[in-house]
Amino acid sequence: MRVLKFGGSSISTAERIRKIVSLIDPLKRTVFVFSAVGGVTNLLAEVIKKTKDGDKELSNELIRKIREVHYLIISDLFASNNFKQIAEMKVEDSLKLISSYISRRNIEQTEKEILAQGEIISCSIIYLYMLEQEFDIAYVNALRFMFIDKYKEPNNQKISLKLNKEMKKYNGCRLFITNGFICKNYKGQVDNLNRGGSDYTATIIGSILNASVIEIWTDIDGLQNNDPRYVESTFPIRNLSYDEACELAYFGAKILHPLCIIPAQKKRIPIILKNTLSPEDQGTVISEYNINKGIRAIAAKDGITVIKIKSGRMMQAYGFLSRIFGVFEKYKTPVDMLTTSEISVAMTIDNDSSLKPISEDLDKLGEVEISQNHSIICVVGNFNDDHNISIQSIIEGLNSIPILMISFGASKKNISFLINTSDKIEALNLLNQHIFNQQLCSITVH
């Protein structure tokens, strides 16, 4: 069994959908996981926002755009008028649900149902096209088997039970289509795995079904050694370990959902990152592969807020950090980086939605200072004790950039630097020149 996931850019036009279908081997058992058509989830999120603002006219205009995006694909994709009409009906079913939301401005749970329509529409269109092309394929709606628990974690036991039950309905069928991103929560309500969650869907399914491989198809040649949006001389990394990929995904490599590595790693299933625009390229293989030296890649994460707490009560006191972290637990806000001294703690967060109440609660523990508009630069490689690359050898490449925090030692796979976001592009280019053009990636410093 293989699991192949295709992102929104891979299905953004009829031509790209045809390209995907041309790659299918009908003799290999495969589950296809599809995102929404590129840009559609953003349009749906904007519908929700404008509806909340009371701007029904603009909300209806956005619905018209969503219709146009899908109708353009449908008109170019199908040869049969019958299949075209069925596909258009599927689009209208979803748009009717969205329109009813605009008139009601309903609760948050309805909003999750709105966001789910992108994946529901895309899978319906692609499923119908594959039927038109005479593939023996089954469409298994993810809302029938993908469940999360009250902690928003995958309910693997329930997923396994439901998924295998659904697939047994199509005994003898080799090809299956399902939706990425969307799921149901422990209350049975429509929910999702957060942005980029289609990757997570694919690896959860792959783990449950003991897949031989999980392929993530996008529009670039694998995972790059640096951010190609800001750095010109990047190159694809052909092999990565699971741990290296996790670090890069979490700290800004947009090609992967941060959590998607874990299910595959537990079952030792390789993940291959491929490009639908050049399928012949080998892409990036994520597996148990490991090297014992050198730097592999650089990533950057924006939108970072720094919170500093200073209090004399910290000195030689146990339990103080627990009280601090209790505040972040209360508001379900994870911490990225952390540094401490005898009387102060500095930490970073990437979600400031609860910043005001967090600040108010922390203010009871000490003097609080908050600063925003920062970025974390993550340098991923092998920093183990025997083949250690010194921090100094990396910092030399950032000699013109103010470094506000450093995190090193918690992981043997990365060193992280906090800088001002205004310095991010320069920092990425300086590190690229210093590390990769001077072969720091292939040397060891003891």
Secondary structure, 3 states (H helix, E strand, C coil): CEEEEECHHHHCCHHHHHHHHHCCCCCCCEEEEECCCCCHHHHHHHHHHHHHCCCHHHHHHHHHHHHHHHHHHHHHHCCCHHHHHHHHHHHHHHHHHHHHHHHHCCCHHHHHHHHHHHHHHHHHHHHHHHHHCCCCEEECCHHHCCEECCCCCECHHHHHHHHHHHHHCCCCCCEEEEECCEEECCCCCEEECCCCHHHHHHHHHHHHCCCCEEEEEECCCCCECCCCCCCCCCCECCEEEHHHHHHHHHCCCCCCCCCCHHHHHHHCCCEEEEECCCCCCCCEEEECCCCCCCEEEEEEEEEEEEEEEECHHHCCCCCHHHHHHHHHHHCCCCCCCEEECCCEEEEEECCCCCHHHHHHHHCCCCEEEEEEEEEEEEEEECCCCCCCCCHHHHHHHHCCCCCCEEECCCCCCEEEEEEEHHHHHHHHHHHHHHHHCCCHHHCCCC
